[in-house]
Amino acid sequence: MKKETDRDLGSGLRSNMIVNVESPNPALTFYGAVKSMMAGNRVTRVEWNNSNIYGQLKDGVLQLHKEDGFYNWIVNEGDIISEDWVLVVP
């Protein structure tokens, strides 16, 4: 079951998010985040502490949205090993 919520995930990130409420840990691995982006979702990391910074798949390219626009996302090791990915509602 999924629901929309305004939730604090422990690092102070507060944003409207869709979380899997049946899971004890609503965060995703990078693999899960990529699968979610392939399904058309946007993802962010709790560590980023800003839901205006998010990744998405656009025109077949991973892009990172920051305050000043979109950038091609150069995935780094930290992104790959992180398990604090969450879905964001546009």
C-alpha positions, -999 to 999 in steps of 0.1 A, spaced: 0 0 0 13 34 -9 2 68 5 12 104 2 26 118 33 46 147 47 72 128 67 105 132 84 129 104 74 154 110 102 177 135 85 153 164 85 140 159 49 104 169 50 85 168 17 55 153 2 66 119 -6 51 86 -17 63 59 6 56 22 9 40 21 43 41 -17 44 79 -16 45 96 -8 78 122 12 58 106 33 30 140 41 15 153 25 -18 186 13 -30 201 29 -61 188 -1 -81 153 5 -68 157 42 -75 167 35 -111 138 11 -115 115 38 -102 129 64 -126 124 40 -155 87 39 -144 85 77 -147 91 86 -110 114 112 -95 138 103 -67 159 121 -42 182 111 -13 174 118 23 210 130 27 204 157 1 179 173 25 161 191 -3 132 177 -24 140 202 -51 171 182 -59 160 151 -76 169 126 -103 147 115 -132 150 97 -165 143 122 -193 146 113 -230 166 81 -220 192 101 -200 195 102 -162 192 138 -153 196 156 -120 174 186 -112 189 213 -90 177 247 -81 190 262 -114 179 235 -139 186 201 -152 221 185 -156 232 152 -171 237 130 -140 272 117 -135 265 88 -111 292 84 -84 300 56 -60 281 74 -32 250 73 -53 254 36 -61 260 24 -25 234 46 -8 202 31 5 184 64 14 166 70 -19 129 80 -18 103 89 -43 91 125 -46 58 138 -58 63 163 -87 
